[in-house]
Amino acid sequence: MLFYLEFSINFLIALSCAYIVYLLLKKRLNFRPYIWSRILVILALCFSFGPRIYSEEVTGTLSTLVLLLLAVFLAYTDDALVKLSSVLLLYPIHAALSYLTEDLGFLCWLYVFHGNMTPGGELALHTGTMVLRLLSWILVYRLAQGFFSDKSLLFPRKMWPMIDLICLTTFFGIITLIYQVDTDHSYTIYPACAACILANIGICRLCVYIAQSTRDAMEAELLKSQKAYYEELGASQAETRHLKHDMKNHLAVARTLLKNGQTHHAQAYLADLSGQLHSETLVFCQHPVLNAVLNAKYQLARSVEIQCEFHVEAGQDMGIDDVSLCALAANTLDNAIEACQGVPEPAQRRILLKSRCADGHFSYWIENSKAMPVSESGGKFWTRKKEKDAHGFGLRSVETMVRRYDGVMDISWDKATFSVTVLIPIAGL
């Protein structure tokens, strides 16, 4: 009877710990659209939390790690480095917590009760250590969920290998110590286990801090663009009011030129006046921040002789935060402008952008001309700039934003054009 009770308690607590890890992975990664992907991860996690971790034995630990990595790589669609980082952040914590709780129970049995316990007492002691493990995982979930719950975290590609390297260091460090320490001195590596857990949680929180700092910088840049837009708009309106105030004088000059038969001079004067009345600040949409970004990119495109057509229907509230919305427009337009600059003939440089909110969806489509072949590998697009570490995040940033809002993105190209289509469901529209 006690055997079945102990088995049931161990199974339920191990299943609960595995479910916590499942929730963290689910928040960070994107499942393939098949039910088997979820079942595979759940089974791999249950198997990983089954074996006990003892001193001088790590075979089970390494084999379950390999199994979990295989399941994650098969079940999720994310970049390989992101999947590897997610597992390596959590598995060393699992190894350290499992060893600590299992060994604490053994030491209590050996030194506190001197191995003289009733079967019921042993069951109570083991249950207590398992409950301690579950409580520890709940605490880990609360401390680390910031990293796993925000899929919009975006780092330079070279940062993910650094995260993996640090996590591998903590994992192999704790595994080596567990393998080398003997049973009589198993408690000597408790500080190392605690350091492993704290280090990996610290990595999660540091990543969130770095990503938030990057996001704050993006928001500051958007505010700067918006401020410049309103300043330009104010200056343009002030100039227009000044010209309108002097309109009587301008009309008098034109009337005099026409009266004296100087038709050519009158036409030139009126043409110059019309140019001064023309405002450089255009209204592409009613969303003030997005309109500021579109104006900035429109002026940049014009400066390199690119023909632009923007057809945007965007109100002030579309269910997408300003940073994400403007990052979508800025990144795709920057890529489009860069591609168009490679077209030798200015007359063939063209960017067409269409966007609207309708029928519960936000749609965004941009097409640009190009001359250079597309550099694509494994579904990823790479920059042709020399400083590849500092560039090439545009489409990856857009893809991250689209996934965050449960949308879809499609990229297509032919010999002369390149297009990006984004469709995002918007609640309440």
C-alpha positions in Angstrom: 0.0 0.0 0.0 2.8 2.4 1.0 4.6 1.6 -2.3 1.7 2.7 -4.4 1.1 5.8 -2.3 4.8 6.8 -2.6 4.7 6.1 -6.4 1.6 8.3 -6.7 3.0 11.2 -4.7 6.3 11.1 -6.7 4.5 10.9 -10.0 2.1 13.8 -9.2 4.9 16.1 -7.9 7.2 15.2 -10.8 4.4 15.9 -13.2 3.7 19.2 -11.5 7.4 20.3 -11.9 7.4 19.2 -15.5 4.2 21.2 -16.1 5.9 24.3 -14.7 8.8 23.9 -17.2 6.2 23.2 -20.0 4.5 26.5 -19.2 7.8 28.4 -19.3 8.7 26.8 -22.7 5.3 27.5 -24.0 5.6 31.2 -23.2 9.0 31.5 -24.9 8.7 29.2 -27.9 6.2 28.6 -30.7 4.8 25.1 -31.1 4.4 23.5 -34.5 0.7 23.4 -35.6 0.3 19.8 -34.7 -1.0 18.1 -31.5 1.9 15.6 -31.5 4.3 18.5 -30.8 2.7 19.3 -27.5 2.4 15.6 -26.5 6.1 15.0 -27.4 7.3 17.9 -25.1 5.0 16.8 -22.3 6.3 13.2 -22.5 9.9 14.3 -22.7 9.5 16.6 -19.6 7.8 13.8 -17.6 10.6 11.4 -18.4 13.2 14.1 -17.6 11.8 14.6 -14.1 11.5 10.9 -13.4 15.1 9.7 -12.7 16.7 10.7 -9.4 20.1 12.4 -9.4 22.7 10.9 -7.0 26.3 11.5 -6.2 28.8 9.8 -8.6 26.0 9.1 -11.2 25.1 11.4 -14.1 24.1 8.9 -16.9 20.4 9.5 -16.4 20.9 13.3 -16.3 22.7 13.5 -19.5 20.4 11.1 -21.3 17.3 13.0 -20.3 18.9 16.2 -21.4 19.5 14.8 -24.9 15.9 13.5 -25.0 14.5 16.9 -24.0 16.7 18.8 -26.5 15.5 16.4 -29.3 11.9 16.9 -28.3 12.2 20.7 -28.2 14.0 20.9 -31.6 11.3 18.7 -33.2 8.3 20.4 -31.5 9.0 24.1 -31.9 9.5 26.3 -34.9 11.9 28.9 -33.4 15.5 29.6 -34.2 17.8 26.7 -33.1 19.8 29.0 -30.8 16.7 30.3 -29.1 15.5 26.7 -28.5 18.9 25.6 -27.2 19.1 28.6 -24.9 15.6 27.9 -23.4 16.5 24.4 -22.5 20.0 25.2 -21.2 18.5 27.9 -19.0 16.1 25.5 -17.3 17.8 22.1 -17.3 20.8 23.0 -15.0 18.2 24.4 -12.5 16.4 21.0 -12.7 19.7 19.1 -12.1 20.7 21.2 -9.2 17.2 21.2 -7.5 16.8 17.5 -8.0 20.2 16.7 -6.5 19.7 19.1 -3.6 16.3 17.8 -2.5 17.2 14.2 -3.0 20.4 14.5 -1.1 18.8 16.5 1.7 16.3 13.7 2.3 19.1 11.1 2.3 21.2 13.1 4.8 18.2 13.6 7.1 17.5 9.9 7.0 21.1 9.0 7.6 22.3 11.6 10.2 19.0 12.7 11.9 17.2 9.4 12.1 20.3 7.2 11.8 18.5 5.1 9.2 16.0 4.0 11.8 12.6 5.0 10.4 9.3 3.3 9.9 8.1 3.0 6.3 5.5 5.7 7.0 8.2 8.0 8.3 10.3 7.4 5.3 7.3 8.2 3.1 6.7 11.4 5.0 10.3 12.5 4.7 10.5 11.7 1.0 7.2 13.5 0.4 8.6 16.5 2.2 11.6 16.8 0.0 9.5 16.4 -3.1 7.2 19.2 -1.9 10.3 21.3 -1.3 11.3 20.7 -4.9 7.9 21.7 -6.2 7.9 24.9 -4.1 11.4 25.7 -5.5 10.1 25.3 -9.0 7.2 27.6 -8.3 9.7 30.2 -7.1 11.9 29.7 -10.2 8.8 30.2 -12.3 8.0 33.5 -10.7 11.6 34.8 -10.9 12.3 33.6 -14.5 9.0 34.1 -16.3 9.9 37.6 -17.4 12.3 36.1 -19.9 10.1 33.3 -21.0 6.8 35.2 -21.2 7.9 38.0 -23.5 8.4 36.7 -27.0 9.2 40.2 -28.3 12.7 40.0 -26.7 15.1 40.5 -29.5 18.9 40.4 -29.3 21.7 40.5 -31.8 22.2 36.9 -33.1 25.7 36.8 -31.6 24.2 37.2 -28.1 22.4 33.9 -28.1 25.6 31.8 -28.3 26.9 33.8 -25.4 23.8 32.9 -23.4 24.2 29.2 -24.4 27.9 29.2 -23.4 27.2 30.6 -19.9 24.4 28.1 -19.4 26.6 25.2 -20.6 29.3 26.3 -18.2 26.9 26.1 -15.2 25.5 22.8 -16.4 28.8 21.0 -17.0 30.1 22.6 -13.8 27.3 21.1 -11.6 27.3 17.8 -13.5 31.1 17.4 -13.0 30.8 18.2 -9.3 27.9 15.7 -8.8 29.9 13.0 -10.6 33.1 13.6 -8.6 31.7 14.0 -5.1 31.3 10.9 -3.0 28.2 10.1 -0.9 30.0 10.9 2.4 30.8 14.4 1.3 27.7 15.1 -0.9 26.8 18.2 1.1 30.0 20.0 0.1 28.6 20.9 -3.4 25.4 22.5 -2.0 26.8 26.0 -2.5 27.7 25.2 -6.1 24.1 23.9 -6.7 22.7 27.1 -5.3 25.2 29.2 -7.4 24.0 27.3 -10.5 20.4 28.0 -9.8 21.0 31.7 -9.0 23.2 32.2 -12.1 20.7 30.9 -14.5 17.9 32.9 -13.0 20.2 35.9 -13.1 20.8 35.4 -16.8 17.0 35.4 -17.4 16.5 38.6 -15.5 19.6 40.2 -17.1 18.2 39.4 -20.6 14.9 41.0 -19.7 16.8 44.1 -18.4 18.8 44.4 -21.6 15.7 43.9 -23.8 13.8 46.5 -21.9 16.7 49.0 -22.2 16.7 48.3 -26.0 12.9 48.9 -26.1 13.2 52.1 -24.1 15.8 53.3 -26.6 13.5 52.5 -29.5 10.6 54.4 -27.8 13.0 57.4 -27.2 13.9 57.3 -30.9 10.2 57.2 -31.9 9.5 60.2 -29.6 12.3 62.0 -31.2 10.9 61.3 -34.7 7.4 62.4 -33.5 8.9 65.6 -32.0 10.7 66.4 -35.2 7.5 65.7 -37.2 5.4 68.1 -35.1 8.1 70.8 -35.1 8.3 70.6 -38.9 4.5 70.6 -39.2 4.3 73.7 -36.9 7.0 75.5 -38.9 5.3 74.7 -42.1 1.9 75.9 -40.9 3.5 79.1 -39.6 5.1 79.7 -42.9 1.8 79.1 -44.7 0.0 81.5 -42.4 2.7 84.1 -43.1 2.3 83.7 -46.9 -1.5 83.8 -46.7 -1.2 87.0 -44.7 0.9 88.5 -47.5 -1.4 87.1 -50.2 -2.8 90.5 -51.1 0.6 91.9 -51.8 1.6 88.8 -53.9 -1.6 89.1 -55.9 -1.0 92.8 -56.5 2.5 92.0 -57.8 1.1 89.3 -60.1 -1.7 91.7 -61.3 0.8 94.4 -62.1 3.0 92.0 -64.1 0.1 90.8 -66.1 -1.1 94.4 -66.7 2.3 95.3 -68.0 2.2 92.3 -70.4 5.0 90.4 -68.5 3.1 87.2 -68.6 6.2 85.0 -68.4 7.4 86.8 -65.2 3.9 86.5 -63.7 3.8 82.8 -64.3 7.3 82.3 -62.8 6.3 84.4 -59.8 3.1 82.4 -59.2 5.0 79.1 -59.6 7.5 80.2 -57.0 4.7 81.2 -54.6 3.0 77.9 -55.1 6.2 76.1 -54.2 6.5 78.0 -51.0 2.9 77.2 -50.1 3.5 73.5 -50.6 4.2 71.7 -47.3 6.9 69.1 -47.0 5.0 67.4 -44.2 2.5 65.0 -45.6 -0.4 63.3 -43.9 -0.4 59.6 -44.7 -2.6 58.4 -41.8 -4.3 59.6 -38.6 -1.9 57.7 -36.4 0.5 60.6 -35.3 3.6 58.4 -34.4 3.3 56.2 -37.5 2.7 59.2 -39.7 6.0 60.7 -38.3 7.9 57.5 -39.2 6.3 57.4 -42.7 7.2 61.1 -43.3 10.8 60.4 -42.3 11.2 57.4 -44.5 9.4 59.1 -47.4 11.8 62.0 -47.3 14.8 59.6 -47.1 13.5 57.7 -50.1 12.9 60.9 -52.1 16.5 62.0 -51.3 17.8 58.9 -53.2 15.3 59.2 -56.1 12.9 56.5 -55.1 9.3 56.7 -56.1 6.9 56.0 -53.1 3.2 55.3 -52.8 1.8 55.0 -49.3 -1.8 54.0 -48.9 -2.3 53.7 -45.1 -5.6 53.6 -43.2 -4.6 53.7 -39.6 -6.4 55.4 -36.7 -5.0 56.4 -33.4 -5.9 53.1 -31.6 -5.4 49.8 -33.6 -4.6 47.3 -30.8 -0.9 47.3 -31.6 1.5 49.3 -29.4 3.3 52.2 -31.0 6.8 50.7 -30.8 5.8 47.5 -32.5 3.7 49.3 -35.2 6.5 51.7 -36.0 9.2 49.1 -35.9 7.2 47.2 -38.5 7.0 50.2 -40.8 10.6 51.4 -40.1 12.3 48.1 -40.6 10.5 47.1 -43.8 10.9 50.6 -45.3 14.6 50.7 -44.4 15.1 47.3 -46.1 13.0 48.5 -49.1 15.1 51.7 -49.5 18.3 49.8 -49.2 17.2 47.3 -51.9 16.0 50.1 -54.2 19.3 51.9 -53.9 20.9 48.9 -55.6 18.7 49.5 -58.7 20.9 51.4 -61.3 18.1 53.3 -63.0 16.3 55.8 -60.7 13.2 55.6 -62.8 12.9 51.9 -61.8 13.2 52.5 -58.1 9.8 52.0 -56.5 8.2 51.3 -53.1 4.5 50.6 -52.8 3.0 50.3 -49.3 -0.6 49.4 -48.4 -2.0 49.0 -44.9 -5.4 49.0 -43.3 -7.5 47.7 -40.4 -10.7 45.9 -41.4 -12.7 42.8 -40.5 -10.9 42.2 -37.3 -7.4 42.2 -38.9 -4.5 44.6 -39.4 -3.0 44.0 -42.8 0.3 45.4 -44.1 1.9 44.9 -47.5 5.0 46.4 -48.9 6.7 45.8 -52.2 9.9 47.3 -53.6 12.0 46.9 -56.7 15.4 45.3 -56.4 18.4 44.4 -58.5 20.5 42.2 -56.2 19.6 38.5 -55.5 18.0 37.7 -52.2 20.4 36.3 -49.6 18.3 33.6 -47.8 19.2 30.5 -45.9 17.1 28.2 -43.7 14.2 30.7 -43.8 16.4 33.6 -42.6 17.3 36.6 -44.6 20.8 38.1 -44.3 22.1 41.6 -44.9 24.7 42.3 -47.6 26.3 45.0 -45.5 29.9 44.4 -44.5 29.1 44.7 -40.7 26.8 41.7 -40.5 26.8 41.7 -36.7 25.4 45.2 -36.6 22.8 44.7 -39.3 20.3 42.2 -40.7 17.8 42.3 -37.8 15.0 44.0 -39.7 12.9 41.1 -40.8 13.7 39.1 -37.7 12.4 41.9 -35.6 9.3 42.1 -37.7 8.8 38.3 -37.4 9.2 38.5 -33.6 6.6 41.2 -33.5 4.1 39.3 -35.7 4.5 36.2 -33.6 3.9 38.2 -30.4 0.5 39.2 -31.8 -0.3 35.7 -33.1 -0.2 37.0 -36.7 1.3 35.6 -39.9 4.0 36.9 -42.2 4.7 35.9 -45.8 7.8 36.9 -47.8 8.0 36.5 -51.6 10.2 37.8 -54.3 11.1 37.4 -58.0 13.9 38.8 -60.2 12.8 42.4 -59.9 10.7 42.8 -56.8 10.6 41.8 -53.1 7.4 41.9 -50.9 6.4 41.4 -47.3 2.9 40.7 -46.2 1.7 40.8 -42.6 -1.7 39.9 -41.2 -2.5 40.3 -37.5 -5.8 39.6 -35.7 -7.0 42.6 -33.7 -9.6 42.1 -31.0 -12.5 44.6 -31.1 -12.1 45.5 -34.7 
